[in-house]
Amino acid sequence: GVHLTKTVPDVTRRWVNEIQGTVQSDHPMVQFHALALIYDLKKADRLALHKVVTSLAKSQLKSPMAECLLIRYATQAMTSERDASVEKTLMTYLDSCLRHKSEMVTYEAARAFCSLAAVDKDGVGHTVFGYDITHATTILQIFLTSPKPVIRFGAIRTLNSLAQQRPQMAARCNSDMEPLLSDANRNTATLALTTLLKTGHESNVERLVKQITTFMSDI
């Protein structure tokens, strides 16, 4: 079905009911691909797509990969156009994903809140679309100390993009960013340095600038 949509989309459009049933499959990969396919078929119809995303947001998906995909679709729905009728449901859904047992899902939800912070020009402080996103930044702060390099990299990269729009939000994590300056992964260390330069106070910026010299010989 996924492959046929690229060549003969009219054929797969007739399968919508069956595909929607497959989204509830017990098999994680089937659920993941079914969600991707239903999105592909409905992406041209904004209302139909919103209906699918909001209805799935109210149910618990079994696959962490499908959950991550749904988080991305929910974020996309809110960033493309502000719609109060779907916003509350989707924001409640993103907030619930911050408590998911899978690290992958909690990271994706925290990243979604940070990307929404860039879109919400009216938001102030820690508020995004009327929601407090302190929990999202707390998760990223915990991930900065993860023993897994990929988790540390993901967290610092997300905080780096958040610092461009809301430096005061990212600054909450400064104390956990500093140890990453000596991270074995130079990409992580470089992101830590540039994020701290965006969020730092006068007192520590001079010290950070001195560290740039060391970085230049390493990267």
Secondary structure, DSSP 8 states (H G I E B T S, - for coil): -HHHHHH-HHHHHTTHHHHHHHTT-SSHHHHHHHHHHHHHHHTT-HHHHHHHHHHHHTS--S-HHHHHHHHHHHHHHHHHS--HHHHHHHHHHHHHHTT-S-HHHHHHHHHHHHHHHHH-TT--TTEETTEE-HHHHHHHHHHTT-SSHHHHHHHHHHHHHHHHH-HHHHGGGHHHHGGGGG-SSHHHHHHHHHHHHHH--HHHHHHHHHHHHHHHHH-
